[in-house]
Amino acid sequence: MPDPEGPADAFRVDSEAKQVIPVGIPPVINPFDENALEAALRIKNQFDAKVTVLSMGDKLAQPVLRKVLAAGADDLILLVDQHFKDLDSHSTAYVLSNAIRRIGAYDLILTGRQSGDWNFGVTGLLIAETLQIPVINLAQKVEIKEDSVFIEKLCDNGYEVVRAHMPALVTVSSEVGELRYTSLRALQSVSKKPIQILNALNLELDLKKLTHRIIFNLCAFHDERQCKFVEGESPQDKGENIAILMKNEGLI
């Protein structure tokens, strides 16, 4: 995905095509997914676990995605197919769930709390529902104890500790921390590591279950400003005139 932290003037809105087109913005991994990967790598360091990363899209930048291998993930699986373009959240969860089943046994699935572009924040929850496993969202800390996962789940006034038996799914928030630094040498060492690529046929998907996002209207925001000078013979008069003007404009 294009870097969501890019400047606003680097994105162009095509109202007819209903697309936001980045100009000169490099692709990056979804920041919240990087948080999830960092949580997974901490578990790996503690329990010598295996970390497999799934990435789905129609055009995936492999050099960018290899960053997950350089950071410490064991395997990277790309889900690439023309049918995967612009899917809605339910269909995205359907594809990812089938890929997870294909991988085989698992203990814990970690996803970002939301994407950095559409920000729906429901795909992880839908994956858990499809796989029929427990789910905890908005995690700021993830710990494994015996056969359970303990989560510090964000709430309005702090956090609460939630426990779930594994296998389970957890959506991770940015409070977990940023993905660890990956050196140039580490990136070079994984530049030729094999990557598995799967498509709709490999996953035995029912294409009739795939539905796409429908954008009814897309337009650029135009910020228009108006300036009015308020006169008055004294500071008190100016204050009263400002109050009258704001009342007439419906601001107070």
C-alpha positions as CSV (number, residue, x, y, z in Angstrom):
1,M,0.0,0.0,0.0
2,P,1.2,3.6,-0.5
3,D,2.7,5.2,2.6
4,P,-0.3,6.6,4.5
5,E,2.1,9.1,6.2
6,G,2.8,10.7,2.8
7,P,1.9,14.4,2.4
8,A,-1.7,15.2,1.3
9,D,-0.5,16.9,-1.9
10,A,1.1,13.6,-3.0
11,F,-2.3,12.0,-3.5
12,R,-4.6,12.8,-6.4
13,V,-8.3,12.1,-6.4
14,D,-9.7,10.8,-9.7
15,S,-13.5,11.3,-9.2
16,E,-14.4,9.6,-12.5
17,A,-12.4,6.5,-11.8
18,K,-13.2,6.7,-8.1
19,Q,-9.6,6.2,-7.2
20,V,-7.0,7.9,-5.0
21,I,-3.8,7.9,-7.0
22,P,-0.5,8.3,-5.1
23,V,2.2,10.4,-6.8
24,G,5.8,9.6,-5.9
25,I,4.7,7.7,-2.7
26,P,6.7,4.5,-2.1
27,P,4.8,1.4,-1.1
28,V,5.0,0.2,2.5
29,I,3.7,-2.6,4.7
30,N,0.5,-1.6,6.5
31,P,1.8,0.0,9.8
32,F,-0.7,-1.9,12.0
33,D,0.4,-5.2,10.4
34,E,4.0,-4.3,11.3
35,N,2.9,-3.9,14.9
36,A,1.3,-7.4,14.7
37,L,4.5,-8.8,13.2
38,E,6.6,-7.3,16.1
39,A,4.3,-9.0,18.6
40,A,4.7,-12.3,16.7
41,L,8.5,-12.0,16.7
42,R,8.6,-11.4,20.4
43,I,6.7,-14.6,21.0
44,K,9.1,-16.4,18.6
45,N,12.0,-15.2,20.6
46,Q,10.5,-16.4,23.8
47,F,9.2,-19.8,22.6
48,D,11.1,-20.5,19.5
49,A,7.9,-20.4,17.5
50,K,7.5,-20.3,13.7
51,V,6.1,-17.1,12.2
52,T,4.4,-17.3,8.8
53,V,3.3,-14.0,7.1
54,L,0.4,-13.8,4.7
55,S,0.0,-10.9,2.3
56,M,-2.9,-10.5,-0.1
57,G,-3.3,-8.2,-3.1
58,D,-3.3,-7.9,-6.9
59,K,0.0,-6.1,-7.2
60,L,2.5,-6.8,-4.4
61,A,5.9,-5.3,-4.1
62,Q,8.1,-8.3,-3.2
63,P,11.2,-6.2,-2.3
64,V,9.0,-4.3,0.3
65,L,7.4,-7.5,1.7
66,R,10.7,-9.2,2.1
67,K,11.3,-6.8,5.0
68,V,9.2,-9.2,7.1
69,L,11.7,-12.0,6.4
70,A,14.6,-9.7,7.2
71,A,12.9,-8.8,10.5
72,G,12.7,-12.5,11.5
73,A,9.6,-14.1,10.0
74,D,10.3,-17.7,8.8
75,D,8.0,-17.8,5.7
76,L,6.2,-15.4,3.4
77,I,3.2,-16.4,1.4
78,L,1.7,-14.1,-1.2
79,L,-1.9,-14.4,-2.3
80,V,-2.0,-12.9,-5.8
81,D,-4.8,-13.1,-8.3
82,Q,-6.8,-10.7,-10.4
83,H,-9.9,-11.7,-8.5
84,F,-8.4,-10.3,-5.3
85,K,-8.5,-6.7,-6.5
86,D,-10.7,-4.3,-4.5
87,L,-12.5,-7.0,-2.4
88,D,-14.7,-6.0,0.5
89,S,-13.8,-7.1,4.0
90,H,-15.9,-10.2,4.0
91,S,-14.3,-11.5,0.8
92,T,-10.9,-10.6,2.0
93,A,-11.5,-12.6,5.2
94,Y,-12.8,-15.5,3.1
95,V,-9.6,-15.6,1.0
96,L,-7.3,-15.3,4.0
97,S,-9.2,-17.9,6.0
98,N,-8.8,-20.4,3.2
99,A,-5.1,-19.7,3.0
100,I,-4.7,-20.2,6.7
101,R,-6.5,-23.5,6.5
102,R,-4.1,-24.5,3.7
103,I,-1.1,-23.8,5.8
104,G,-2.3,-26.3,8.4
105,A,-2.1,-26.3,12.2
106,Y,-1.6,-22.9,14.0
107,D,-1.8,-21.6,17.5
108,L,-2.2,-17.9,17.1
109,I,-3.2,-15.5,14.3
110,L,-2.1,-11.9,14.7
111,T,-3.4,-9.1,12.4
112,G,-3.2,-5.3,12.5
113,R,-6.2,-3.7,14.1
114,Q,-7.1,-2.0,10.8
115,S,-5.6,-1.1,7.4
116,G,-3.8,2.2,6.9
117,D,-5.9,3.1,3.9
118,W,-9.6,2.2,4.3
119,N,-9.4,1.8,8.1
120,F,-12.4,-0.6,8.3
121,G,-11.0,-2.6,11.2
122,V,-13.1,-5.7,10.7
123,T,-11.1,-8.1,8.6
124,G,-9.4,-9.8,11.5
125,L,-12.6,-10.2,13.3
126,L,-14.2,-11.8,10.2
127,I,-11.3,-14.2,9.8
128,A,-11.9,-15.4,13.4
129,E,-15.6,-15.8,12.7
130,T,-14.9,-17.8,9.6
131,L,-12.4,-20.1,11.3
132,Q,-14.7,-20.3,14.4
133,I,-12.0,-19.4,16.9
134,P,-11.9,-16.9,19.8
135,V,-10.9,-13.3,18.9
136,I,-9.6,-10.4,21.0
137,N,-9.2,-7.0,19.4
138,L,-7.2,-3.8,20.2
139,A,-4.3,-5.5,21.9
140,Q,-1.4,-3.4,23.3
141,K,0.4,-6.5,24.7
142,V,0.3,-10.2,23.8
143,E,1.6,-13.0,26.1
144,I,1.5,-16.8,25.9
145,K,1.0,-18.9,29.0
146,E,0.6,-22.6,28.5
147,D,-2.3,-23.2,26.1
148,S,-3.8,-19.7,26.5
149,V,-3.1,-16.2,25.2
150,F,-3.3,-13.2,27.6
151,I,-4.0,-9.8,26.1
152,E,-3.9,-6.3,27.4
153,K,-7.0,-5.0,25.5
154,L,-7.4,-1.3,25.1
155,C,-10.5,0.3,26.4
156,D,-11.7,3.9,27.1
157,N,-10.1,4.3,30.5
158,G,-7.0,2.2,30.1
159,Y,-6.9,-1.5,29.4
160,E,-8.3,-4.8,30.6
161,V,-6.6,-8.2,30.7
162,V,-8.4,-10.8,28.6
163,R,-7.6,-14.6,28.3
164,A,-8.5,-16.9,25.4
165,H,-7.7,-20.5,24.7
166,M,-5.7,-21.1,21.6
167,P,-6.0,-21.4,18.7
168,A,-7.2,-17.8,18.7
169,L,-6.9,-14.5,16.7
170,V,-5.7,-11.2,18.1
171,T,-5.8,-7.8,16.4
172,V,-2.9,-5.7,17.4
173,S,-2.8,-2.0,18.0
174,S,0.1,0.5,17.6
175,E,0.7,0.5,21.4
176,V,2.6,-2.8,21.0
177,G,5.4,-0.9,19.4
178,E,7.1,-0.4,16.0
179,L,8.6,-3.3,14.0
180,R,12.2,-3.8,14.9
181,Y,14.9,-2.3,12.8
182,T,16.0,-4.4,9.8
183,S,19.6,-3.9,8.6
184,L,20.6,-3.7,4.9
185,R,22.6,-6.9,5.4
186,A,19.5,-8.7,6.7
187,L,17.5,-7.5,3.7
188,Q,20.3,-8.7,1.3
189,S,20.4,-12.1,3.0
190,V,16.7,-12.8,2.3
191,S,16.6,-11.2,-1.2
192,K,16.7,-14.7,-2.8
193,K,14.8,-16.6,-0.2
194,P,11.9,-18.6,-1.9
195,I,8.4,-17.1,-1.5
196,Q,5.3,-19.1,-2.0
197,I,2.7,-17.6,-4.2
198,L,-0.9,-18.8,-4.2
199,N,-3.9,-17.8,-6.4
200,A,-7.6,-18.4,-6.3
201,L,-7.2,-21.8,-8.0
202,N,-4.6,-23.0,-5.5
203,L,-6.9,-22.1,-2.6
204,E,-10.0,-23.8,-4.3
205,L,-12.1,-20.7,-3.8
206,D,-15.7,-20.3,-4.8
207,L,-15.4,-17.1,-6.9
208,K,-19.1,-16.5,-6.5
209,K,-18.4,-15.7,-2.9
210,L,-16.0,-12.8,-3.8
211,T,-17.6,-9.4,-3.8
212,H,-16.0,-6.1,-4.4
213,R,-16.1,-2.7,-2.7
214,I,-18.7,-0.4,-4.2
215,I,-17.7,3.3,-4.2
216,F,-20.7,5.5,-4.9
217,N,-18.9,8.8,-4.9
218,L,-15.3,10.0,-4.4
219,C,-14.4,13.6,-4.4
220,A,-11.5,15.7,-3.2
221,F,-11.9,18.0,-0.2
222,H,-11.5,21.7,-1.0
223,D,-10.7,23.9,1.9
224,E,-12.3,27.3,1.4
225,R,-11.7,30.1,3.8
226,Q,-13.3,33.5,4.3
227,C,-12.0,36.3,6.3
228,K,-14.1,39.1,7.8
229,F,-12.8,42.1,9.8
230,V,-14.8,43.2,12.8
231,E,-14.8,46.9,13.5
232,G,-15.6,48.7,16.7
233,E,-14.8,51.9,18.6
234,S,-13.5,50.0,21.6
235,P,-12.4,46.5,22.5
236,Q,-15.8,46.0,24.1
237,D,-17.6,47.0,20.9
238,K,-15.4,44.7,18.9
239,G,-16.1,41.8,21.3
240,E,-19.9,42.4,21.1
241,N,-19.7,42.7,17.3
242,I,-17.8,39.4,17.0
243,A,-20.4,37.7,19.2
244,I,-23.2,39.1,17.0
245,L,-21.5,37.9,13.8
246,M,-20.8,34.4,15.2
247,K,-24.5,34.2,16.3
248,N,-25.7,35.3,12.8
249,E,-23.4,32.7,11.2
250,G,-24.8,29.9,13.5
251,L,-21.5,29.4,15.2
252,I,-22.9,30.0,18.7
